[in-house]
Amino acid sequence: MRSRTHMASLVTALGLAIALAGAGLLWQGGMRLKEASAIRAAEEKPRDGMAIAVEAVGEVAARVKAGDLEGGREAYQSFLGVYGQVLGPISLENAEAAQRMALANDRLEVMMAGPKPSVAAVSRECDTILRSLHTAAEAMGISLVARASGTAGDVAAAPDRVIPVTAREYRFEPARIDVRKGERVTIRFTNGGTEKHEFELDAFGFEIKPIPPGTTVEKSFVADKAGMFQYACHVDGHAEKGMIGFLVVR
């Protein structure tokens, strides 16, 4: 009788131990699931914030350029709504990009508070912020094409890559441009010299015809093929005098 009682006690104790162990495993599994969920949320938050920032900053530049200052200010407030959220992760990944973005935002904030900001200056600061966002996003492995908004299929296209190019006798500044394949590129071409200059990129059938000194012209194309391509000014043999540059598409 005593042996049966002892055996029953052992079975009960063993069952209890198994139950407790199972509960512990379930608890640990639940904690791991919660931790994984938190990690995923932390990873997604910068992606969403950066996508919203890209969209908002592009809207600021577009609105101000179109003469809609109030619309530009509203878009800027949208950017400020996620600015603090994205600056931290960017600082951890690329401190230099974060510093550039912060300085550009400081200047942009002053301009957007003014009565009549310079379109060129706003575009320049927005372009700096966008470059910083894209640089950091690439390093973090984040795509800024789609924005999670709760609506299926809601996609925010990245704004044009605006690249200022200045022509002088007899050179381009910069003499090398790096872009990503598939980017829509806007060349903001300024003649900073004393003669007429042009910008020809034959590989893409792209041309900004000769413009007089002190003039700025913008024109866009899509960098739809990879490689290294030459751009040049052929006015009065300027290319032969060294007025060439290279577009690198990766």
N, C-alpha and C positions, 0 to 999 in steps of 0.2 A: 504493500500500500504506500509506504513511504517512498519507494522508488518511483511509483507512478506519479505521486505528487511532485517529486523532484523533477521528473521528466516534463510534466506539464508546465512547471515554473520555467524550466529552460526554454521550452517552446514559446511560451508567452514573452519571455525576455528577448528571445531572438526575433520574434515578430515585431516587438516594440522597437528594437534596434534597427531592423530593416525599414520600418515605417519612418523613424526619425531620420535615417540616412536618406531615404527617398525625399522627405520634406526638405532636407538640407540641400539636396541636389536641385530640387525644383526651385528653391529660393535663390541658389547661386545662378541657376539658369536664367531665372527672371531678372536678376541683377545684371547678368551679362547682356541680356536682350535690351534692358534699359540703357546700359552703358553704350552699346552699339548704336541704339537709336539716338542717344545724345551726341555721339560722335558724328553720325550722319547729319544730324541737324546743324551741328557746328560747321561741318564741311559745306553744307548747302547754303548757309546764311551768307557767307562772303560772296558766293556765286550769285545769289539773288540780288544782294545789295550792289555788287559791281555792275551787274547787267542793268539795273535800274539807274545807276549813276551814269553809265555810258549813254543810255537813252536820254536822260534828262539833260546832260551837258550838250549832247548833239542838238537837242531841242532849243537850248539857250542860244547857241550860235545861230541856228536857223531863224529863230524868231527875231533876234536883234537885227540880223541881216535883212529881214523882210520889213523892218520898221515897226514891229510889234513889241515894244519895250515891256508892256505889262505881261504879255505872254511869256517873254523871256524871263521876267522876274518870277513868274509862277513856276516855270521850269527850273529855275535856279533854286527855289525853295524845295522842290522835289529832290534836287541833288543834295541840298543840305540835310534833308531828312535821313539820308543814308551815309552821309559823309563820314560821320564818326564811326559808323559800323564797319566801313571798308578800310579806313585809314590804319587801324590797328593791325589787321592781317597783312596789309601791304607792307607796313613797317617791318614786320617780322620776316617777310619774304624778301623784300628789296627796299632797304632804307633809303637809298638814293631816289628811287621812283616816288616813294612816299614824301620825301622832302620837296621834290619838284612839284608834286601835286599840291602840297600844302602852301607853298609859296605862290603858285599860280592861283589857287583859290583865294588867298589873301588879297591879291590884286583884283581878282574878278569880283570879290565881295564889295570892294570900294567902288568899282565901276558900276556895278548893278544898282548901287544905292544912289548914284548920281543922276542928274536930270537928263543927260544925253551922252551915254557912253560911246566911245569910238567903236565902230563896227569892226575895224581891223584889229584893235586891241583886244576886244572881247573874243574874236575868233582865235587870236593867237593864244590867249590863256586857256580857252576851251580845248584847243588842239594839244596844248601841253598836258592838261589833265587827262585827256583821252589817251594820249601816248603812254602816260604813266599807268593808267588803268590796264591798258592792253599789255604793257610790258610785265606788270605784276601778274596779270591773269595767265599769261603764257608760262611764267615760272611756276605758278601754282597748279597748272594743268586745268584751268577753268576756261570754258567756252563762254563768250559773252554775246553769242548770237541769240540765244533764247532766254526769256525771262519767265520765271515761274510766277504766274499771276492768279492761279486758281481757275483759269479758263483754258480748256483744251485748245491747243493749236495757237495760243497767243504768242507770237514771235515778234521780237523787236530787232530790226535790222541794225547792224552796226553802222555808224555814220561814215561818210567818206573820210579817207585819210588825206588830210590837207597838208601839202608839202610846199613851203615857201622856197622859191628858187630865184636868185638874183643874178642878173647878167651884168658883167662889167667888161672892160677891154683887157684881155680877151680871154675871159674865163667865166665859168659858172660857179656859183656858191649855193649849195654844195656841188662838188664835182662827182659825188657818188650818192645814190639814193637806194635805200634798202626797203623793200616792201614784201608782203606775203602774197602768194599766188591766190587769185580770186578777189583781192581787194579792189575796191573802187577808189581810184587815186585822183585827187584834185591837185593840179599844179597851179600854185599861186605865183605867177611869173611877173617879176618886177624888173624893169630896165633901170639899173642903178648906174649906167654908164653915160657916155656923151654921144654915142652913136645909136642907130637903130639896131635892135637885136631880136632874134627869134628863138623858138625852142622846137626842135624837130626830133621826134622819136619814131623813126621809120618802122621799126619792128611791130608797132601797134597802130600804125597809120595815124599817129597823133601829131598834131602841129599847132603851135601858136604862132601865127604869122608875125612878121616884124612889127615891133611897137616902138614908139619914140621914147627918148629918155624921160624918166620920171613917171612912166605909165605902169599900171599893174593890170593884168588880165588873168582870169581864172578859167580853167577848162579841165574836164575830167575824162578818164578812160578806165577800163577794167584791165588789171594786170592778170590776164587769163593764161599765161604760159610762163614756165620757169626758165631761168637762164640769166645771162648778162647781156645787156643791150645798150648800145651807144645812143646818146642824144647829143645834138650839136646845133650850132648856129652857122648857117651857110651864107649869111649876108656878107657880100664883098669878100669872100674867102676867109671869113673869121675862123672857120673850123681848121683850115690849114695853119692858122696862127696859134692853134692850141685850144680853141674854144669848143671843147667837147667834155662830156661827162658820161657816167655809166649808171644805168638802172639795174639793180640786182633783185631778181624775183626768186624767192625761195618757196 
